[in-house]
Amino acid sequence: MGSPVTSARVAGALLVERGLVTPAQLAEALEHQRAHGGELDEILPQLFDVPTAEVTAALHDRGNGLIYDDVFN
C-alpha cells in the first residue's frame, strides 16, 4: 500500500464517514502522527474522546475494502 500517512488519510476518511471524528480532528491527528509517529487507533483516543474499540472496529471493516492490518502493517 502507499505511504503510512497516505494510508492513514484513507483510514481516517473512513472514520470521518462513520462519524467517529470530525475532519478537523482527523487533520489534527494526522499532524500529530507526522510529528510524533504512532497509529490512528492510538492517537485518536489520546487526543479526543474516541473509544479505541470503535476506531479499531471501523478500521477492520472489510465491507469498505479497508483492512486494518493492510493499512498499518
KOLVEXDREN-818423 format. One record per residue (C-alpha): residue number from 1; residue in three letters; x, y, z. Coordinates in pm, 1 decimal, always signed. Example, Ala and Ser with C-alpha at 12.3 -4.5 7.8 and 13.67 -1.06 7.14 Angstrom:
// residues 2
SITE resi resn       xx       yy       zz
SITE    1  ALA  +1230.0   -450.0   +780.0
SITE    2  SER  +1367.0   -106.0   +714.0
This chain:
// residues 73
SITE resi resn       xx       yy       zz
SITE    1  MET     +0.0     +0.0     +0.0
SITE    2  GLY   +106.7   +366.9    -12.8
SITE    3  SER   +298.4   +567.5   +243.0
SITE    4  PRO   +187.1   +541.8   +607.9
SITE    5  VAL    +48.1   +896.6   +610.8
SITE    6  THR   -142.9   +843.0   +285.3
SITE    7  SER   -278.7   +514.7   +419.8
SITE    8  ALA   -372.5   +686.9   +742.9
SITE    9  ARG   -562.2   +950.1   +541.8
SITE   10  VAL   -763.0   +676.0   +369.7
SITE   11  ALA   -836.5   +508.8   +702.8
SITE   12  GLY   -912.2   +848.1   +857.2
SITE   13  ALA  -1164.5   +924.5   +584.7
SITE   14  LEU  -1349.7   +608.8   +685.4
SITE   15  LEU  -1354.8   +726.6  +1047.8
SITE   16  VAL  -1496.8  +1064.5   +941.7
SITE   17  GLU  -1755.0   +890.9   +723.8
SITE   18  ARG  -1861.0   +682.8  +1024.5
SITE   19  GLY  -1892.9   +992.6  +1241.3
SITE   20  LEU  -1625.3   +885.0  +1488.3
SITE   21  VAL  -1418.6  +1200.6  +1432.0
SITE   22  THR  -1464.0  +1533.3  +1258.1
SITE   23  PRO  -1248.9  +1638.4   +963.0
SITE   24  ALA  -1073.0  +1887.7  +1194.2
SITE   25  GLN   -997.5  +1614.3  +1448.6
SITE   26  LEU   -862.8  +1390.6  +1173.5
SITE   27  ALA   -637.5  +1670.4  +1046.5
SITE   28  GLU   -503.9  +1727.1  +1398.6
SITE   29  ALA   -445.7  +1355.1  +1449.9
SITE   30  LEU   -260.6  +1324.7  +1117.7
SITE   31  GLU    -43.3  +1623.6  +1206.5
SITE   32  HIS    +31.8  +1460.9  +1543.1
SITE   33  GLN   +118.4  +1137.3  +1360.0
SITE   34  ARG   +358.7  +1319.5  +1125.2
SITE   35  ALA   +527.4  +1494.3  +1416.9
SITE   36  HIS   +538.9  +1210.5  +1668.6
SITE   37  GLY   +464.1   +883.8  +1488.6
SITE   38  GLY   +212.2   +631.7  +1611.2
SITE   39  GLU   -107.2   +485.2  +1474.4
SITE   40  LEU   -450.8   +642.1  +1447.7
SITE   41  ASP   -607.5   +382.2  +1676.3
SITE   42  GLU   -367.1   +502.4  +1947.5
SITE   43  ILE   -360.5   +873.8  +1865.0
SITE   44  LEU   -734.5   +942.0  +1837.0
SITE   45  PRO   -827.7   +810.1  +2183.9
SITE   46  GLN   -533.8  +1004.6  +2332.7
SITE   47  LEU   -631.5  +1334.7  +2171.6
SITE   48  PHE  -1010.5  +1305.0  +2167.1
SITE   49  ASP  -1291.9  +1118.2  +2338.2
SITE   50  VAL  -1297.2   +840.6  +2079.5
SITE   51  PRO  -1333.9   +481.0  +2203.7
SITE   52  THR  -1039.7   +267.2  +2093.6
SITE   53  ALA  -1268.5    -29.0  +2024.7
SITE   54  GLU  -1481.6   +173.1  +1782.5
SITE   55  VAL  -1178.2   +304.3  +1594.5
SITE   56  THR  -1030.1    -44.0  +1568.0
SITE   57  ALA  -1363.4   -194.0  +1459.5
SITE   58  ALA  -1404.9    +69.0  +1186.7
SITE   59  LEU  -1052.5     +6.0  +1058.7
SITE   60  HIS  -1117.6   -367.9  +1046.9
SITE   61  ASP  -1428.7   -321.4   +834.8
SITE   62  ARG  -1383.7   -537.1   +528.4
SITE   63  GLY  -1711.2   -409.6   +383.5
SITE   64  ASN  -1540.8    -85.3   +282.5
SITE   65  GLY  -1235.0   -254.1   +137.7
SITE   66  LEU  -1008.7   -143.2   +420.7
SITE   67  ILE   -838.1   -392.6   +642.6
SITE   68  TYR   -652.9   -253.1   +944.1
SITE   69  ASP   -358.1   -488.5   +900.2
SITE   70  ASP   -313.1   -373.7   +540.2
SITE   71  VAL   -324.9     -8.8   +639.8
SITE   72  PHE    -79.8    -16.5   +928.7
SITE   73  ASN   +143.5   -316.6   +864.3
